[in-house]
Amino acid sequence: MEATVELDQPEKRVELFGPADCHLRSLRKSLLVRISAHQGCVRVVGARDHVERTVAVLNAMQRHLLTSDILTAADVEAITHGQLQPMAWHPDRGIAVFSGGKTIRPSTEGQRKYIETMLSKDITFCVGPAGTGKTYLAVAVAVSMLKHKQIRRIVLARPAVEAGEKLGFLPGDLQAKVNPYLRPVFDALEDMMEFTQMHKFTELDIIEIIPLAFMRGRTLNESVIICDEAQNTSALQMLMVLTRLGHGSKMIITGDVTQIDLEGNQKSGMVEAIETLQDIHGIGVVELDRTDIVRHRLVQSIVRAYKDKRDKGDHV
């Protein structure tokens, strides 16, 4: 097998490769692969498992250099022998994010199960009503994994389905049109890191906040991919999203299946995916309910009142 690793910071090529390419020689010896450096990239050849591991280690070395000016032989050895292990978590400790030692803790048993599932599964589906923390906790887990250098990118996406409003009539270019629509994920991020840091990460594409269609044709390695409002995906869109998952990545798919804005009788791609995939090893499904709502006390009453109305067969 052969794989190519693009250099995120070509100007730090010497630091990445080590004096006289000693870091690359160390990887060749310990991971049993052939490595050759080309302009702007590194080519790795060998058995599939060895190549995939080498790519993961090289990407982890690049992440180290994002926050440090040096990469020592000891750093390379530590990364090679386990820096990409899953993050241990205990509810009493919370989830550490960037903002001044802040930690995010689950408020309900359902939220605790949600966090555990996200950390233990490669793909997590979470359904539940507004206010249960579906998006907020997913962003918290992603930011914490970025902080601990377990991933190198966060991708936050939403399907461009309009809930009774026409985005096309909003002023501005595409970015100006979609920014208000993606505001909930911005709000979550702003609660977990300083604005300047968030701006830096978005400028470097370490954090991407995009409409769902922009994911087409990509393979996302060593990332946390969050698909929000996924109840509004079609079956084909959901399949496209699920097949973006790359090596060393996690995917978190959230939505409220009682608030589907698809036209006609089109079935939600999220609902179909849960029905089809829930028994596959490595995929977790979490259902939050109104007891997990942590917004204003009236939100829980509002959700209950609308549910009762639907249960009686009245149109909402």
NORDAHU-V675013 format. One record per pair of residues at least 4 apart in sequence whose ideal C-beta (glycine too) atoms are under 6 Angstrom apart, sorted by the first residue. I is the first residue (numbers start at 0). GAP is how many residues later the second one is. Records with the same first field share a line. If there is no record, write none. Layout:
I: GAP / GAP
This chain:
0: 47 / 50
1: 43
2: 41 / 48 / 52
3: 37 / 39
4: 37 / 50 / 53
5: 35
6: 33
7: 54
9: 30
11: 4 / 53
14: 50 / 56
15: 45
16: 4 / 6 / 7
17: 4 / 5
20: 4
22: 53
23: 11
25: 50
26: 4 / 27
27: 7
29: 50
30: 19 / 22 / 23
31: 18
32: 11 / 13 / 17 / 21
33: 11
34: 9
35: 7
36: 5
43: 7 / 10
45: 4 / 5
51: 195
55: 28 / 192
56: 22 / 23
58: 93 / 163
59: 19 / 23 / 24
60: 18
62: 86 / 89
63: 4 / 7
64: 6
70: 4
77: 5
78: 4
86: 61 / 63
88: 30
90: 21
93: 9 / 10 / 11
94: 9 / 45 / 49
95: 7 / 48
96: 5 / 46 / 47 / 95
97: 49 / 94 / 95
98: 93 / 94
103: 36
105: 5 / 6 / 9
106: 4 / 187
107: 184
109: 178 / 182
110: 22 / 181
112: 173
113: 12 / 23 / 172
116: 4 / 7 / 167 / 169
117: 6 / 23 / 134
120: 161 / 163
121: 128 / 160
122: 128 / 160
123: 128 / 160
124: 128 / 149 / 160
125: 8 / 128 / 160
126: 128 / 130 / 160
127: 4 / 6 / 160
128: 127 / 161 / 174
130: 162 / 164 / 168
131: 156 / 160 / 161
132: 4 / 161
133: 120
134: 49 / 53 / 93 / 119
135: 52
137: 88 / 114 / 116
138: 49
141: 12 / 82
142: 49
144: 5 / 6 / 79
145: 5 / 8
150: 71 / 72 / 73
151: 70
152: 53 / 70
153: 53 / 70
154: 53 / 65 / 68 / 70
155: 29 / 53 / 70
156: 53 / 55 / 58 / 70
157: 24 / 70 / 71
158: 53 / 73 / 74
159: 51
160: 71 / 100
161: 5
162: 98
166: 10
169: 7
171: 4
177: 4 / 33
181: 27
184: 24
188: 9
192: 4 / 5
200: 5 / 6
201: 5
209: 4
214: 29
215: 24
217: 26
218: 27
219: 5 / 24 / 26 / 29
220: 25 / 26 / 27
221: 26
222: 26
223: 26
224: 26
225: 26
226: 14 / 26
227: 26
228: 26
229: 23 / 25 / 40
230: 24 / 25 / 26 / 29 / 37 / 39
231: 29 / 30
232: 4 / 5 / 36 / 37
233: 35
234: 34 / 37
236: 32
237: 31 / 35
244: 4 / 6
254: 15
256: 14
259: 8
261: 4
266: 5
272: 4
273: 4 / 11
276: 6
277: 7
287: 4
289: 10 / 13 / 14
292: 6 / 7
294: 4
305: 10
308: 5 / 7
309: 6
